[in-house]
Structure formats: C-alpha cells, structure tokens
Amino acid sequence: MQRQTVSSGSDSDPRYANVDARKRKRMISNRESARRSRMRKQKQMEDLVNEASQLQNENGKLIQNINISSEHYAQVESANNVLRAQAMELTERLRSLNSVLQIVEEVSGLTMEIPEIPDPLLRPWQLPCPVQPIMASADMFEY
C-alpha cells in the first residue's frame, strides 16, 4: 500500500505563499504589539505603586503634623485654662479689697475712688490692660 502525502496547499502552491508570509508578519506584529502592551501595563502599575507609596508617606507626615499640632493646642488650652483661673482668682481678690475699701470709706468718712472691676470673662473685649500687637515670625509654625 502506497501512502500519499497530503500537502496543505501552501507548501507547493505559489498563490498561498504570499498569504502565509502576510499571516506570519501579522502574527509577529501582534506578538510585538502584545509585548509592548504588557510593558506599558507593567510601567503603569509601577507608576501607580510609586504614587501610592508617595501618597502614603505624605499622609503619614500630615498625620504626624496633625498630632503635633493637637499636642500644641492641648498645651496652649491648658495654659489658657490656668490663666483664666488665675484671672478669676485675682478678680475675686480685687473685689474683696474693694469691699474692704468701701468699709474703710464708710467708717472713716473719707471719700475714696474705688474703680469698678470689669469682668474679663464676661466681656473679654473690654480688657483692663492695653492690647499689644502680637508679632509673628515664619519659624514659629515649624515643628
């Protein structure tokens, strides 16, 4: 029995030689395009990972600055509360002294000028001391 080899047609027929060459060329072009696409996607992924890392670093720095600012705020608030308590204590002392002066005035018959004591907590815009400007500098905001 004799075997016949069946050809695909493109091996011996010159009409299909161009088709196979174009097909191979297109396959190579498609592979190259897919390789470039994978490289672009890999570069995009690396860029996104780098950007995410930078944003996380910035976020960490911002959180650190917020924590430092919160600590400073708590310290200033605490100092402010102490000053308020001292101001109230001094105001009460002045009231007591004014009461003593009024008693002395009534007993002695002498007229004394007893100033009214403004309540700085109820009317903070009417402070008994002159307002002085607060100077700011650029380095006061650095931590």
Phi and psi in radians as a Rosetta constraint file:
Dihedral C 1 N 2 CA 2 C 2 CIRCULARHARMONIC -1.806 0.35
Dihedral N 2 CA 2 C 2 N 3 CIRCULARHARMONIC 2.355 0.35
Dihedral C 2 N 3 CA 3 C 3 CIRCULARHARMONIC -1.704 0.35
Dihedral N 3 CA 3 C 3 N 4 CIRCULARHARMONIC 2.401 0.35
Dihedral C 3 N 4 CA 4 C 4 CIRCULARHARMONIC -1.808 0.35
Dihedral N 4 CA 4 C 4 N 5 CIRCULARHARMONIC 2.376 0.35
Dihedral C 4 N 5 CA 5 C 5 CIRCULARHARMONIC -1.569 0.35
Dihedral N 5 CA 5 C 5 N 6 CIRCULARHARMONIC 2.252 0.35
Dihedral C 5 N 6 CA 6 C 6 CIRCULARHARMONIC -1.682 0.35
Dihedral N 6 CA 6 C 6 N 7 CIRCULARHARMONIC 2.186 0.35
Dihedral C 6 N 7 CA 7 C 7 CIRCULARHARMONIC -1.678 0.35
Dihedral N 7 CA 7 C 7 N 8 CIRCULARHARMONIC 2.722 0.35
Dihedral C 7 N 8 CA 8 C 8 CIRCULARHARMONIC -1.330 0.35
Dihedral N 8 CA 8 C 8 N 9 CIRCULARHARMONIC -0.187 0.35
Dihedral C 8 N 9 CA 9 C 9 CIRCULARHARMONIC 1.767 0.35
Dihedral N 9 CA 9 C 9 N 10 CIRCULARHARMONIC -0.585 0.35
Dihedral C 9 N 10 CA 10 C 10 CIRCULARHARMONIC -1.486 0.35
Dihedral N 10 CA 10 C 10 N 11 CIRCULARHARMONIC -0.327 0.35
Dihedral C 10 N 11 CA 11 C 11 CIRCULARHARMONIC -1.230 0.35
Dihedral N 11 CA 11 C 11 N 12 CIRCULARHARMONIC -0.690 0.35
Dihedral C 11 N 12 CA 12 C 12 CIRCULARHARMONIC -1.912 0.35
Dihedral N 12 CA 12 C 12 N 13 CIRCULARHARMONIC -0.400 0.35
Dihedral C 12 N 13 CA 13 C 13 CIRCULARHARMONIC -1.493 0.35
Dihedral N 13 CA 13 C 13 N 14 CIRCULARHARMONIC 2.073 0.35
Dihedral C 13 N 14 CA 14 C 14 CIRCULARHARMONIC -1.173 0.35
Dihedral N 14 CA 14 C 14 N 15 CIRCULARHARMONIC -0.348 0.35
Dihedral C 14 N 15 CA 15 C 15 CIRCULARHARMONIC -1.112 0.35
Dihedral N 15 CA 15 C 15 N 16 CIRCULARHARMONIC -0.577 0.35
Dihedral C 15 N 16 CA 16 C 16 CIRCULARHARMONIC -1.588 0.35
Dihedral N 16 CA 16 C 16 N 17 CIRCULARHARMONIC -0.133 0.35
Dihedral C 16 N 17 CA 17 C 17 CIRCULARHARMONIC -1.098 0.35
Dihedral N 17 CA 17 C 17 N 18 CIRCULARHARMONIC -0.722 0.35
Dihedral C 17 N 18 CA 18 C 18 CIRCULARHARMONIC -1.150 0.35
Dihedral N 18 CA 18 C 18 N 19 CIRCULARHARMONIC -0.677 0.35
Dihedral C 18 N 19 CA 19 C 19 CIRCULARHARMONIC -1.133 0.35
Dihedral N 19 CA 19 C 19 N 20 CIRCULARHARMONIC -0.763 0.35
Dihedral C 19 N 20 CA 20 C 20 CIRCULARHARMONIC -1.141 0.35
Dihedral N 20 CA 20 C 20 N 21 CIRCULARHARMONIC -0.710 0.35
Dihedral C 20 N 21 CA 21 C 21 CIRCULARHARMONIC -1.110 0.35
Dihedral N 21 CA 21 C 21 N 22 CIRCULARHARMONIC -0.773 0.35
Dihedral C 21 N 22 CA 22 C 22 CIRCULARHARMONIC -1.118 0.35
Dihedral N 22 CA 22 C 22 N 23 CIRCULARHARMONIC -0.678 0.35
Dihedral C 22 N 23 CA 23 C 23 CIRCULARHARMONIC -1.121 0.35
Dihedral N 23 CA 23 C 23 N 24 CIRCULARHARMONIC -0.794 0.35
Dihedral C 23 N 24 CA 24 C 24 CIRCULARHARMONIC -1.087 0.35
Dihedral N 24 CA 24 C 24 N 25 CIRCULARHARMONIC -0.753 0.35
Dihedral C 24 N 25 CA 25 C 25 CIRCULARHARMONIC -1.084 0.35
Dihedral N 25 CA 25 C 25 N 26 CIRCULARHARMONIC -0.753 0.35
Dihedral C 25 N 26 CA 26 C 26 CIRCULARHARMONIC -1.138 0.35
Dihedral N 26 CA 26 C 26 N 27 CIRCULARHARMONIC -0.695 0.35
Dihedral C 26 N 27 CA 27 C 27 CIRCULARHARMONIC -1.097 0.35
Dihedral N 27 CA 27 C 27 N 28 CIRCULARHARMONIC -0.764 0.35
Dihedral C 27 N 28 CA 28 C 28 CIRCULARHARMONIC -1.130 0.35
Dihedral N 28 CA 28 C 28 N 29 CIRCULARHARMONIC -0.754 0.35
Dihedral C 28 N 29 CA 29 C 29 CIRCULARHARMONIC -1.091 0.35
Dihedral N 29 CA 29 C 29 N 30 CIRCULARHARMONIC -0.742 0.35
Dihedral C 29 N 30 CA 30 C 30 CIRCULARHARMONIC -1.122 0.35
Dihedral N 30 CA 30 C 30 N 31 CIRCULARHARMONIC -0.714 0.35
Dihedral C 30 N 31 CA 31 C 31 CIRCULARHARMONIC -1.103 0.35
Dihedral N 31 CA 31 C 31 N 32 CIRCULARHARMONIC -0.765 0.35
Dihedral C 31 N 32 CA 32 C 32 CIRCULARHARMONIC -1.123 0.35
Dihedral N 32 CA 32 C 32 N 33 CIRCULARHARMONIC -0.714 0.35
Dihedral C 32 N 33 CA 33 C 33 CIRCULARHARMONIC -1.113 0.35
Dihedral N 33 CA 33 C 33 N 34 CIRCULARHARMONIC -0.735 0.35
Dihedral C 33 N 34 CA 34 C 34 CIRCULARHARMONIC -1.134 0.35
Dihedral N 34 CA 34 C 34 N 35 CIRCULARHARMONIC -0.692 0.35
Dihedral C 34 N 35 CA 35 C 35 CIRCULARHARMONIC -1.098 0.35
Dihedral N 35 CA 35 C 35 N 36 CIRCULARHARMONIC -0.781 0.35
Dihedral C 35 N 36 CA 36 C 36 CIRCULARHARMONIC -1.101 0.35
Dihedral N 36 CA 36 C 36 N 37 CIRCULARHARMONIC -0.683 0.35
Dihedral C 36 N 37 CA 37 C 37 CIRCULARHARMONIC -1.117 0.35
Dihedral N 37 CA 37 C 37 N 38 CIRCULARHARMONIC -0.767 0.35
Dihedral C 37 N 38 CA 38 C 38 CIRCULARHARMONIC -1.088 0.35
Dihedral N 38 CA 38 C 38 N 39 CIRCULARHARMONIC -0.711 0.35
Dihedral C 38 N 39 CA 39 C 39 CIRCULARHARMONIC -1.123 0.35
Dihedral N 39 CA 39 C 39 N 40 CIRCULARHARMONIC -0.733 0.35
Dihedral C 39 N 40 CA 40 C 40 CIRCULARHARMONIC -1.066 0.35
Dihedral N 40 CA 40 C 40 N 41 CIRCULARHARMONIC -0.781 0.35
Dihedral C 40 N 41 CA 41 C 41 CIRCULARHARMONIC -1.112 0.35
Dihedral N 41 CA 41 C 41 N 42 CIRCULARHARMONIC -0.699 0.35
Dihedral C 41 N 42 CA 42 C 42 CIRCULARHARMONIC -1.124 0.35
Dihedral N 42 CA 42 C 42 N 43 CIRCULARHARMONIC -0.730 0.35
Dihedral C 42 N 43 CA 43 C 43 CIRCULARHARMONIC -1.120 0.35
Dihedral N 43 CA 43 C 43 N 44 CIRCULARHARMONIC -0.754 0.35
Dihedral C 43 N 44 CA 44 C 44 CIRCULARHARMONIC -1.049 0.35
Dihedral N 44 CA 44 C 44 N 45 CIRCULARHARMONIC -0.748 0.35
Dihedral C 44 N 45 CA 45 C 45 CIRCULARHARMONIC -1.112 0.35
Dihedral N 45 CA 45 C 45 N 46 CIRCULARHARMONIC -0.773 0.35
Dihedral C 45 N 46 CA 46 C 46 CIRCULARHARMONIC -1.078 0.35
Dihedral N 46 CA 46 C 46 N 47 CIRCULARHARMONIC -0.739 0.35
Dihedral C 46 N 47 CA 47 C 47 CIRCULARHARMONIC -1.079 0.35
Dihedral N 47 CA 47 C 47 N 48 CIRCULARHARMONIC -0.743 0.35
Dihedral C 47 N 48 CA 48 C 48 CIRCULARHARMONIC -1.158 0.35
Dihedral N 48 CA 48 C 48 N 49 CIRCULARHARMONIC -0.676 0.35
Dihedral C 48 N 49 CA 49 C 49 CIRCULARHARMONIC -1.127 0.35
Dihedral N 49 CA 49 C 49 N 50 CIRCULARHARMONIC -0.759 0.35
Dihedral C 49 N 50 CA 50 C 50 CIRCULARHARMONIC -1.090 0.35
Dihedral N 50 CA 50 C 50 N 51 CIRCULARHARMONIC -0.763 0.35
Dihedral C 50 N 51 CA 51 C 51 CIRCULARHARMONIC -1.110 0.35
Dihedral N 51 CA 51 C 51 N 52 CIRCULARHARMONIC -0.727 0.35
Dihedral C 51 N 52 CA 52 C 52 CIRCULARHARMONIC -1.087 0.35
Dihedral N 52 CA 52 C 52 N 53 CIRCULARHARMONIC -0.698 0.35
Dihedral C 52 N 53 CA 53 C 53 CIRCULARHARMONIC -1.124 0.35
Dihedral N 53 CA 53 C 53 N 54 CIRCULARHARMONIC -0.767 0.35
Dihedral C 53 N 54 CA 54 C 54 CIRCULARHARMONIC -1.085 0.35
Dihedral N 54 CA 54 C 54 N 55 CIRCULARHARMONIC -0.753 0.35
Dihedral C 54 N 55 CA 55 C 55 CIRCULARHARMONIC -1.135 0.35
Dihedral N 55 CA 55 C 55 N 56 CIRCULARHARMONIC -0.657 0.35
Dihedral C 55 N 56 CA 56 C 56 CIRCULARHARMONIC -1.144 0.35
Dihedral N 56 CA 56 C 56 N 57 CIRCULARHARMONIC -0.698 0.35
Dihedral C 56 N 57 CA 57 C 57 CIRCULARHARMONIC -1.098 0.35
Dihedral N 57 CA 57 C 57 N 58 CIRCULARHARMONIC -0.803 0.35
Dihedral C 57 N 58 CA 58 C 58 CIRCULARHARMONIC -1.064 0.35
Dihedral N 58 CA 58 C 58 N 59 CIRCULARHARMONIC -0.735 0.35
Dihedral C 58 N 59 CA 59 C 59 CIRCULARHARMONIC -1.071 0.35
Dihedral N 59 CA 59 C 59 N 60 CIRCULARHARMONIC -0.752 0.35
Dihedral C 59 N 60 CA 60 C 60 CIRCULARHARMONIC -1.069 0.35
Dihedral N 60 CA 60 C 60 N 61 CIRCULARHARMONIC -0.738 0.35
Dihedral C 60 N 61 CA 61 C 61 CIRCULARHARMONIC -1.133 0.35
Dihedral N 61 CA 61 C 61 N 62 CIRCULARHARMONIC -0.714 0.35
Dihedral C 61 N 62 CA 62 C 62 CIRCULARHARMONIC -1.119 0.35
Dihedral N 62 CA 62 C 62 N 63 CIRCULARHARMONIC -0.730 0.35
Dihedral C 62 N 63 CA 63 C 63 CIRCULARHARMONIC -1.105 0.35
Dihedral N 63 CA 63 C 63 N 64 CIRCULARHARMONIC -0.711 0.35
Dihedral C 63 N 64 CA 64 C 64 CIRCULARHARMONIC -1.098 0.35
Dihedral N 64 CA 64 C 64 N 65 CIRCULARHARMONIC -0.760 0.35
Dihedral C 64 N 65 CA 65 C 65 CIRCULARHARMONIC -1.109 0.35
Dihedral N 65 CA 65 C 65 N 66 CIRCULARHARMONIC -0.681 0.35
Dihedral C 65 N 66 CA 66 C 66 CIRCULARHARMONIC -1.117 0.35
Dihedral N 66 CA 66 C 66 N 67 CIRCULARHARMONIC -0.745 0.35
Dihedral C 66 N 67 CA 67 C 67 CIRCULARHARMONIC -1.118 0.35
Dihedral N 67 CA 67 C 67 N 68 CIRCULARHARMONIC -0.746 0.35
Dihedral C 67 N 68 CA 68 C 68 CIRCULARHARMONIC -1.116 0.35
Dihedral N 68 CA 68 C 68 N 69 CIRCULARHARMONIC -0.773 0.35
Dihedral C 68 N 69 CA 69 C 69 CIRCULARHARMONIC -1.105 0.35
Dihedral N 69 CA 69 C 69 N 70 CIRCULARHARMONIC -0.669 0.35
Dihedral C 69 N 70 CA 70 C 70 CIRCULARHARMONIC -1.134 0.35
Dihedral N 70 CA 70 C 70 N 71 CIRCULARHARMONIC -0.690 0.35
Dihedral C 70 N 71 CA 71 C 71 CIRCULARHARMONIC -1.115 0.35
Dihedral N 71 CA 71 C 71 N 72 CIRCULARHARMONIC -0.768 0.35
Dihedral C 71 N 72 CA 72 C 72 CIRCULARHARMONIC -1.086 0.35
Dihedral N 72 CA 72 C 72 N 73 CIRCULARHARMONIC -0.738 0.35
Dihedral C 72 N 73 CA 73 C 73 CIRCULARHARMONIC -1.065 0.35
Dihedral N 73 CA 73 C 73 N 74 CIRCULARHARMONIC -0.770 0.35
Dihedral C 73 N 74 CA 74 C 74 CIRCULARHARMONIC -1.095 0.35
Dihedral N 74 CA 74 C 74 N 75 CIRCULARHARMONIC -0.692 0.35
Dihedral C 74 N 75 CA 75 C 75 CIRCULARHARMONIC -1.135 0.35
Dihedral N 75 CA 75 C 75 N 76 CIRCULARHARMONIC -0.799 0.35
Dihedral C 75 N 76 CA 76 C 76 CIRCULARHARMONIC -1.136 0.35
Dihedral N 76 CA 76 C 76 N 77 CIRCULARHARMONIC -0.712 0.35
Dihedral C 76 N 77 CA 77 C 77 CIRCULARHARMONIC -1.093 0.35
Dihedral N 77 CA 77 C 77 N 78 CIRCULARHARMONIC -0.723 0.35
Dihedral C 77 N 78 CA 78 C 78 CIRCULARHARMONIC -1.106 0.35
Dihedral N 78 CA 78 C 78 N 79 CIRCULARHARMONIC -0.800 0.35
Dihedral C 78 N 79 CA 79 C 79 CIRCULARHARMONIC -1.091 0.35
Dihedral N 79 CA 79 C 79 N 80 CIRCULARHARMONIC -0.674 0.35
Dihedral C 79 N 80 CA 80 C 80 CIRCULARHARMONIC -1.117 0.35
Dihedral N 80 CA 80 C 80 N 81 CIRCULARHARMONIC -0.715 0.35
Dihedral C 80 N 81 CA 81 C 81 CIRCULARHARMONIC -1.106 0.35
Dihedral N 81 CA 81 C 81 N 82 CIRCULARHARMONIC -0.703 0.35
Dihedral C 81 N 82 CA 82 C 82 CIRCULARHARMONIC -1.087 0.35
Dihedral N 82 CA 82 C 82 N 83 CIRCULARHARMONIC -0.793 0.35
Dihedral C 82 N 83 CA 83 C 83 CIRCULARHARMONIC -1.106 0.35
Dihedral N 83 CA 83 C 83 N 84 CIRCULARHARMONIC -0.672 0.35
Dihedral C 83 N 84 CA 84 C 84 CIRCULARHARMONIC -1.086 0.35
Dihedral N 84 CA 84 C 84 N 85 CIRCULARHARMONIC -0.775 0.35
Dihedral C 84 N 85 CA 85 C 85 CIRCULARHARMONIC -1.103 0.35
Dihedral N 85 CA 85 C 85 N 86 CIRCULARHARMONIC -0.724 0.35
Dihedral C 85 N 86 CA 86 C 86 CIRCULARHARMONIC -1.123 0.35
Dihedral N 86 CA 86 C 86 N 87 CIRCULARHARMONIC -0.719 0.35
Dihedral C 86 N 87 CA 87 C 87 CIRCULARHARMONIC -1.091 0.35
Dihedral N 87 CA 87 C 87 N 88 CIRCULARHARMONIC -0.731 0.35
Dihedral C 87 N 88 CA 88 C 88 CIRCULARHARMONIC -1.131 0.35
Dihedral N 88 CA 88 C 88 N 89 CIRCULARHARMONIC -0.718 0.35
Dihedral C 88 N 89 CA 89 C 89 CIRCULARHARMONIC -1.098 0.35
Dihedral N 89 CA 89 C 89 N 90 CIRCULARHARMONIC -0.790 0.35
Dihedral C 89 N 90 CA 90 C 90 CIRCULARHARMONIC -1.135 0.35
Dihedral N 90 CA 90 C 90 N 91 CIRCULARHARMONIC -0.648 0.35
Dihedral C 90 N 91 CA 91 C 91 CIRCULARHARMONIC -1.098 0.35
Dihedral N 91 CA 91 C 91 N 92 CIRCULARHARMONIC -0.752 0.35
Dihedral C 91 N 92 CA 92 C 92 CIRCULARHARMONIC -1.123 0.35
Dihedral N 92 CA 92 C 92 N 93 CIRCULARHARMONIC -0.667 0.35
Dihedral C 92 N 93 CA 93 C 93 CIRCULARHARMONIC -1.100 0.35
Dihedral N 93 CA 93 C 93 N 94 CIRCULARHARMONIC -0.754 0.35
Dihedral C 93 N 94 CA 94 C 94 CIRCULARHARMONIC -1.093 0.35
Dihedral N 94 CA 94 C 94 N 95 CIRCULARHARMONIC -0.695 0.35
Dihedral C 94 N 95 CA 95 C 95 CIRCULARHARMONIC -1.086 0.35
Dihedral N 95 CA 95 C 95 N 96 CIRCULARHARMONIC -0.742 0.35
Dihedral C 95 N 96 CA 96 C 96 CIRCULARHARMONIC -1.080 0.35
Dihedral N 96 CA 96 C 96 N 97 CIRCULARHARMONIC -0.780 0.35
Dihedral C 96 N 97 CA 97 C 97 CIRCULARHARMONIC -1.109 0.35
Dihedral N 97 CA 97 C 97 N 98 CIRCULARHARMONIC -0.694 0.35
Dihedral C 97 N 98 CA 98 C 98 CIRCULARHARMONIC -1.110 0.35
Dihedral N 98 CA 98 C 98 N 99 CIRCULARHARMONIC -0.666 0.35
Dihedral C 98 N 99 CA 99 C 99 CIRCULARHARMONIC -1.097 0.35
Dihedral N 99 CA 99 C 99 N 100 CIRCULARHARMONIC -0.738 0.35
Dihedral C 99 N 100 CA 100 C 100 CIRCULARHARMONIC -1.088 0.35
Dihedral N 100 CA 100 C 100 N 101 CIRCULARHARMONIC -0.760 0.35
Dihedral C 100 N 101 CA 101 C 101 CIRCULARHARMONIC -1.080 0.35
Dihedral N 101 CA 101 C 101 N 102 CIRCULARHARMONIC -0.681 0.35
Dihedral C 101 N 102 CA 102 C 102 CIRCULARHARMONIC -1.135 0.35
Dihedral N 102 CA 102 C 102 N 103 CIRCULARHARMONIC -0.697 0.35
Dihedral C 102 N 103 CA 103 C 103 CIRCULARHARMONIC -1.124 0.35
Dihedral N 103 CA 103 C 103 N 104 CIRCULARHARMONIC -0.781 0.35
Dihedral C 103 N 104 CA 104 C 104 CIRCULARHARMONIC -1.085 0.35
Dihedral N 104 CA 104 C 104 N 105 CIRCULARHARMONIC -0.701 0.35
Dihedral C 104 N 105 CA 105 C 105 CIRCULARHARMONIC -1.098 0.35
Dihedral N 105 CA 105 C 105 N 106 CIRCULARHARMONIC -0.755 0.35
Dihedral C 105 N 106 CA 106 C 106 CIRCULARHARMONIC -1.200 0.35
Dihedral N 106 CA 106 C 106 N 107 CIRCULARHARMONIC -0.710 0.35
Dihedral C 106 N 107 CA 107 C 107 CIRCULARHARMONIC -1.260 0.35
Dihedral N 107 CA 107 C 107 N 108 CIRCULARHARMONIC -0.759 0.35
Dihedral C 107 N 108 CA 108 C 108 CIRCULARHARMONIC -1.458 0.35
Dihedral N 108 CA 108 C 108 N 109 CIRCULARHARMONIC -0.419 0.35
Dihedral C 108 N 109 CA 109 C 109 CIRCULARHARMONIC 1.465 0.35
Dihedral N 109 CA 109 C 109 N 110 CIRCULARHARMONIC -0.023 0.35
Dihedral C 109 N 110 CA 110 C 110 CIRCULARHARMONIC -1.407 0.35
Dihedral N 110 CA 110 C 110 N 111 CIRCULARHARMONIC 2.553 0.35
Dihedral C 110 N 111 CA 111 C 111 CIRCULARHARMONIC -1.646 0.35
Dihedral N 111 CA 111 C 111 N 112 CIRCULARHARMONIC 2.269 0.35
Dihedral C 111 N 112 CA 112 C 112 CIRCULARHARMONIC -2.152 0.35
Dihedral N 112 CA 112 C 112 N 113 CIRCULARHARMONIC 2.593 0.35
Dihedral C 112 N 113 CA 113 C 113 CIRCULARHARMONIC -1.566 0.35
Dihedral N 113 CA 113 C 113 N 114 CIRCULARHARMONIC 1.906 0.35
Dihedral C 113 N 114 CA 114 C 114 CIRCULARHARMONIC -1.885 0.35
Dihedral N 114 CA 114 C 114 N 115 CIRCULARHARMONIC 1.917 0.35
Dihedral C 114 N 115 CA 115 C 115 CIRCULARHARMONIC -1.254 0.35
Dihedral N 115 CA 115 C 115 N 116 CIRCULARHARMONIC 2.632 0.35
Dihedral C 115 N 116 CA 116 C 116 CIRCULARHARMONIC -1.320 0.35
Dihedral N 116 CA 116 C 116 N 117 CIRCULARHARMONIC 2.450 0.35
Dihedral C 116 N 117 CA 117 C 117 CIRCULARHARMONIC -1.703 0.35
Dihedral N 117 CA 117 C 117 N 118 CIRCULARHARMONIC 1.995 0.35
Dihedral C 117 N 118 CA 118 C 118 CIRCULARHARMONIC -1.273 0.35
Dihedral N 118 CA 118 C 118 N 119 CIRCULARHARMONIC 2.554 0.35
Dihedral C 118 N 119 CA 119 C 119 CIRCULARHARMONIC -1.611 0.35
Dihedral N 119 CA 119 C 119 N 120 CIRCULARHARMONIC 1.789 0.35
Dihedral C 119 N 120 CA 120 C 120 CIRCULARHARMONIC -1.169 0.35
Dihedral N 120 CA 120 C 120 N 121 CIRCULARHARMONIC -0.359 0.35
Dihedral C 120 N 121 CA 121 C 121 CIRCULARHARMONIC -1.379 0.35
Dihedral N 121 CA 121 C 121 N 122 CIRCULARHARMONIC -0.519 0.35
Dihedral C 121 N 122 CA 122 C 122 CIRCULARHARMONIC -1.515 0.35
Dihedral N 122 CA 122 C 122 N 123 CIRCULARHARMONIC -0.591 0.35
Dihedral C 122 N 123 CA 123 C 123 CIRCULARHARMONIC -2.274 0.35
Dihedral N 123 CA 123 C 123 N 124 CIRCULARHARMONIC 1.337 0.35
Dihedral C 123 N 124 CA 124 C 124 CIRCULARHARMONIC -1.170 0.35
Dihedral N 124 CA 124 C 124 N 125 CIRCULARHARMONIC -0.332 0.35
Dihedral C 124 N 125 CA 125 C 125 CIRCULARHARMONIC -1.347 0.35
Dihedral N 125 CA 125 C 125 N 126 CIRCULARHARMONIC -0.169 0.35
Dihedral C 125 N 126 CA 126 C 126 CIRCULARHARMONIC -1.958 0.35
Dihedral N 126 CA 126 C 126 N 127 CIRCULARHARMONIC 1.067 0.35
Dihedral C 126 N 127 CA 127 C 127 CIRCULARHARMONIC -1.266 0.35
Dihedral N 127 CA 127 C 127 N 128 CIRCULARHARMONIC 2.513 0.35
Dihedral C 127 N 128 CA 128 C 128 CIRCULARHARMONIC -1.270 0.35
Dihedral N 128 CA 128 C 128 N 129 CIRCULARHARMONIC -0.269 0.35
Dihedral C 128 N 129 CA 129 C 129 CIRCULARHARMONIC -1.828 0.35
Dihedral N 129 CA 129 C 129 N 130 CIRCULARHARMONIC 2.659 0.35
Dihedral C 129 N 130 CA 130 C 130 CIRCULARHARMONIC -1.170 0.35
Dihedral N 130 CA 130 C 130 N 131 CIRCULARHARMONIC 2.545 0.35
Dihedral C 130 N 131 CA 131 C 131 CIRCULARHARMONIC -1.440 0.35
Dihedral N 131 CA 131 C 131 N 132 CIRCULARHARMONIC 2.218 0.35
Dihedral C 131 N 132 CA 132 C 132 CIRCULARHARMONIC -1.926 0.35
Dihedral N 132 CA 132 C 132 N 133 CIRCULARHARMONIC 2.481 0.35
Dihedral C 132 N 133 CA 133 C 133 CIRCULARHARMONIC -1.165 0.35
Dihedral N 133 CA 133 C 133 N 134 CIRCULARHARMONIC 2.571 0.35
Dihedral C 133 N 134 CA 134 C 134 CIRCULARHARMONIC -1.755 0.35
Dihedral N 134 CA 134 C 134 N 135 CIRCULARHARMONIC 2.151 0.35
Dihedral C 134 N 135 CA 135 C 135 CIRCULARHARMONIC -1.533 0.35
Dihedral N 135 CA 135 C 135 N 136 CIRCULARHARMONIC 2.351 0.35
Dihedral C 135 N 136 CA 136 C 136 CIRCULARHARMONIC -1.976 0.35
Dihedral N 136 CA 136 C 136 N 137 CIRCULARHARMONIC 2.585 0.35
Dihedral C 136 N 137 CA 137 C 137 CIRCULARHARMONIC -2.263 0.35
Dihedral N 137 CA 137 C 137 N 138 CIRCULARHARMONIC 2.797 0.35
Dihedral C 137 N 138 CA 138 C 138 CIRCULARHARMONIC -1.168 0.35
Dihedral N 138 CA 138 C 138 N 139 CIRCULARHARMONIC -0.541 0.35
Dihedral C 138 N 139 CA 139 C 139 CIRCULARHARMONIC -1.432 0.35
Dihedral N 139 CA 139 C 139 N 140 CIRCULARHARMONIC -0.057 0.35
Dihedral C 139 N 140 CA 140 C 140 CIRCULARHARMONIC -1.320 0.35
Dihedral N 140 CA 140 C 140 N 141 CIRCULARHARMONIC -0.233 0.35
Dihedral C 140 N 141 CA 141 C 141 CIRCULARHARMONIC -1.744 0.35
Dihedral N 141 CA 141 C 141 N 142 CIRCULARHARMONIC -0.008 0.35
Dihedral C 141 N 142 CA 142 C 142 CIRCULARHARMONIC -1.499 0.35
Dihedral N 142 CA 142 C 142 N 143 CIRCULARHARMONIC 2.476 0.35
